[in-house]
Structures are given as C-alpha cells and as structure tokens.
Amino acid sequence: MNNKLTTPKAILIGSFMIAVSFLFFPPPTKVKAGTCDEGEIINRILYCLDGAKIRGDVDDGDLNAKLSTYCNS
C-alpha cells in the first residue's frame, strides 16, 4: 500500500487543518486595525535610537558592526 505524503497531499491536509482551526477558534471581533497611536510608536522608536552608536571593524573585507541603542545597551 502506497501511503506516501506528497506535496499536494500535504498542502490539502494543511489547508484543511487551517480551515478547521478557524471554525473552533474564530478571530477576535473586538480588535480593530488602525486604532493604535502611531505618534506614540514613532516616539518610542526615536527614543531608543536617540544617541545610538554603531561600533565595528572591517575584517578581511567584511564589516562586522553592532548597533547599540539606548534601549538595548
């Protein structure tokens, strides 16, 4: 008996599993896209990048650099 899992079978089974998962776990309805404060996100990113430093050296023609920001230093 030939029970190999071929690519088309795997795609079909995977698609079926995803469809079934949406039946049991529907996406939340209270989440609305675009309700976040974009200004706050930009301010947080700029806060982390303020005073950032790039340290590195060139080794055999390759640049080995590291970005060090306020938030990950």
Distance bins in CASP14 RR format, pairs under 12 A and 6 or more apart:
PFRMAT RR
TARGET T0000
AUTHOR 0000-0000-0000
RMODE 2
METHOD distances of the structure
MODEL  1
2 9 0 0 0 0 0 1 0 0 0 0 0
3 9 0 0 0 0 1 0 0 0 0 0 0
4 10 0 0 0 0 0 1 0 0 0 0 0
5 11 0 0 0 0 0 1 0 0 0 0 0
5 12 0 0 0 0 0 1 0 0 0 0 0
5 13 1 0 0 1 0 0 0 0 0 0 0
5 14 0 0 0 0 0 1 0 0 0 0 0
6 12 0 0 0 0 1 0 0 0 0 0 0
6 13 0 0 0 0 0 1 0 0 0 0 0
7 13 0 0 0 0 0 1 0 0 0 0 0
7 14 0 0 0 0 0 1 0 0 0 0 0
8 14 0 0 0 0 0 1 0 0 0 0 0
8 15 0 0 0 0 0 1 0 0 0 0 0
9 15 0 0 0 0 0 1 0 0 0 0 0
9 16 0 0 0 0 0 1 0 0 0 0 0
10 16 0 0 0 0 0 1 0 0 0 0 0
10 17 0 0 0 0 0 1 0 0 0 0 0
11 17 0 0 0 0 0 1 0 0 0 0 0
11 18 0 0 0 0 0 1 0 0 0 0 0
12 18 0 0 0 0 0 1 0 0 0 0 0
12 19 0 0 0 0 0 1 0 0 0 0 0
13 19 0 0 0 0 0 1 0 0 0 0 0
13 20 0 0 0 0 0 1 0 0 0 0 0
14 20 0 0 0 0 1 0 0 0 0 0 0
14 21 0 0 0 0 1 0 0 0 0 0 0
15 21 0 0 0 0 0 1 0 0 0 0 0
15 22 0 0 0 0 0 1 0 0 0 0 0
16 22 0 0 0 0 0 1 0 0 0 0 0
16 23 0 0 0 0 0 1 0 0 0 0 0
17 23 0 0 0 0 0 1 0 0 0 0 0
17 24 0 0 0 0 0 1 0 0 0 0 0
17 25 0 0 0 0 0 1 0 0 0 0 0
18 24 0 0 0 0 0 1 0 0 0 0 0
18 25 0 0 0 0 0 1 0 0 0 0 0
19 25 0 0 0 0 0 1 0 0 0 0 0
19 26 0 0 0 0 0 1 0 0 0 0 0
20 26 0 0 0 0 0 1 0 0 0 0 0
21 27 0 0 0 0 0 1 0 0 0 0 0
27 33 0 0 0 0 0 1 0 0 0 0 0
34 41 0 0 0 0 0 1 0 0 0 0 0
36 42 0 0 0 0 0 1 0 0 0 0 0
36 44 0 0 0 0 0 1 0 0 0 0 0
37 43 0 0 0 0 1 0 0 0 0 0 0
37 44 0 0 0 0 0 1 0 0 0 0 0
38 44 0 0 0 0 0 1 0 0 0 0 0
38 45 0 0 0 0 0 1 0 0 0 0 0
39 45 0 0 0 0 1 0 0 0 0 0 0
39 46 0 0 0 0 1 0 0 0 0 0 0
39 47 0 0 0 0 0 1 0 0 0 0 0
40 46 0 0 0 0 0 1 0 0 0 0 0
40 47 0 0 0 0 0 1 0 0 0 0 0
41 47 0 0 0 0 0 1 0 0 0 0 0
41 48 0 0 0 0 0 1 0 0 0 0 0
42 48 0 0 0 0 0 1 0 0 0 0 0
42 49 0 0 0 0 0 1 0 0 0 0 0
43 49 0 0 0 0 0 1 0 0 0 0 0
43 50 0 0 0 0 0 1 0 0 0 0 0
44 50 0 0 0 0 0 1 0 0 0 0 0
44 69 0 0 0 0 0 1 0 0 0 0 0
44 70 0 0 0 0 0 1 0 0 0 0 0
44 71 0 0 0 0 1 0 0 0 0 0 0
45 52 0 0 0 0 0 1 0 0 0 0 0
45 69 0 0 0 0 1 0 0 0 0 0 0
45 70 0 0 0 0 0 1 0 0 0 0 0
45 71 0 0 0 0 1 0 0 0 0 0 0
46 52 0 0 0 0 0 1 0 0 0 0 0
46 69 0 0 0 0 0 1 0 0 0 0 0
46 70 0 0 0 0 0 1 0 0 0 0 0
46 71 0 0 0 0 0 1 0 0 0 0 0
47 69 0 0 0 0 1 0 0 0 0 0 0
47 70 1 0 0 1 0 0 0 0 0 0 0
47 71 1 0 0 1 0 0 0 0 0 0 0
48 67 0 0 0 0 0 1 0 0 0 0 0
48 68 0 0 0 0 0 1 0 0 0 0 0
48 69 1 0 1 0 0 0 0 0 0 0 0
48 70 1 0 1 0 0 0 0 0 0 0 0
48 71 1 1 0 0 0 0 0 0 0 0 0
48 72 1 0 0 1 0 0 0 0 0 0 0
48 73 0 0 0 0 1 0 0 0 0 0 0
49 67 0 0 0 0 1 0 0 0 0 0 0
49 68 0 0 0 0 0 1 0 0 0 0 0
49 69 1 0 1 0 0 0 0 0 0 0 0
49 70 1 0 0 1 0 0 0 0 0 0 0
49 71 0 0 0 0 1 0 0 0 0 0 0
49 72 0 0 0 0 0 1 0 0 0 0 0
49 73 0 0 0 0 0 1 0 0 0 0 0
50 69 0 0 0 0 1 0 0 0 0 0 0
50 70 1 0 0 1 0 0 0 0 0 0 0
50 71 0 0 0 0 1 0 0 0 0 0 0
50 73 0 0 0 0 0 1 0 0 0 0 0
51 67 0 0 0 0 0 1 0 0 0 0 0
51 68 0 0 0 0 1 0 0 0 0 0 0
51 69 1 0 0 1 0 0 0 0 0 0 0
51 70 1 0 0 1 0 0 0 0 0 0 0
51 71 0 0 0 0 0 1 0 0 0 0 0
51 73 0 0 0 0 1 0 0 0 0 0 0
52 65 0 0 0 0 0 1 0 0 0 0 0
52 66 0 0 0 0 0 1 0 0 0 0 0
52 67 1 0 0 1 0 0 0 0 0 0 0
52 68 1 0 0 1 0 0 0 0 0 0 0
52 69 1 0 1 0 0 0 0 0 0 0 0
52 70 1 0 0 1 0 0 0 0 0 0 0
52 71 0 0 0 0 1 0 0 0 0 0 0
52 72 0 0 0 0 1 0 0 0 0 0 0
52 73 0 0 0 0 1 0 0 0 0 0 0
53 65 0 0 0 0 0 1 0 0 0 0 0
53 66 0 0 0 0 1 0 0 0 0 0 0
53 67 1 0 0 1 0 0 0 0 0 0 0
53 68 1 0 1 0 0 0 0 0 0 0 0
53 69 0 0 0 0 1 0 0 0 0 0 0
53 70 0 0 0 0 1 0 0 0 0 0 0
53 72 0 0 0 0 0 1 0 0 0 0 0
53 73 0 0 0 0 1 0 0 0 0 0 0
54 63 0 0 0 0 1 0 0 0 0 0 0
54 64 0 0 0 0 0 1 0 0 0 0 0
54 65 1 0 1 0 0 0 0 0 0 0 0
54 66 1 0 0 1 0 0 0 0 0 0 0
54 67 1 0 1 0 0 0 0 0 0 0 0
54 68 1 0 0 1 0 0 0 0 0 0 0
54 69 0 0 0 0 0 1 0 0 0 0 0
55 63 0 0 0 0 0 1 0 0 0 0 0
55 64 0 0 0 0 1 0 0 0 0 0 0
55 65 1 0 0 1 0 0 0 0 0 0 0
55 66 1 0 1 0 0 0 0 0 0 0 0
55 67 0 0 0 0 1 0 0 0 0 0 0
55 68 1 0 0 1 0 0 0 0 0 0 0
55 69 0 0 0 0 0 1 0 0 0 0 0
55 73 0 0 0 0 0 1 0 0 0 0 0
56 62 0 0 0 0 0 1 0 0 0 0 0
56 63 1 0 0 1 0 0 0 0 0 0 0
56 64 1 0 1 0 0 0 0 0 0 0 0
56 65 1 0 1 0 0 0 0 0 0 0 0
56 66 1 0 0 1 0 0 0 0 0 0 0
56 67 0 0 0 0 1 0 0 0 0 0 0
56 68 0 0 0 0 0 1 0 0 0 0 0
57 63 1 0 0 1 0 0 0 0 0 0 0
57 64 1 0 1 0 0 0 0 0 0 0 0
57 65 0 0 0 0 1 0 0 0 0 0 0
57 66 0 0 0 0 0 1 0 0 0 0 0
58 64 1 0 0 1 0 0 0 0 0 0 0
58 65 0 0 0 0 1 0 0 0 0 0 0
59 65 0 0 0 0 0 1 0 0 0 0 0
66 72 0 0 0 0 1 0 0 0 0 0 0
66 73 0 0 0 0 0 1 0 0 0 0 0
67 73 0 0 0 0 0 1 0 0 0 0 0
END
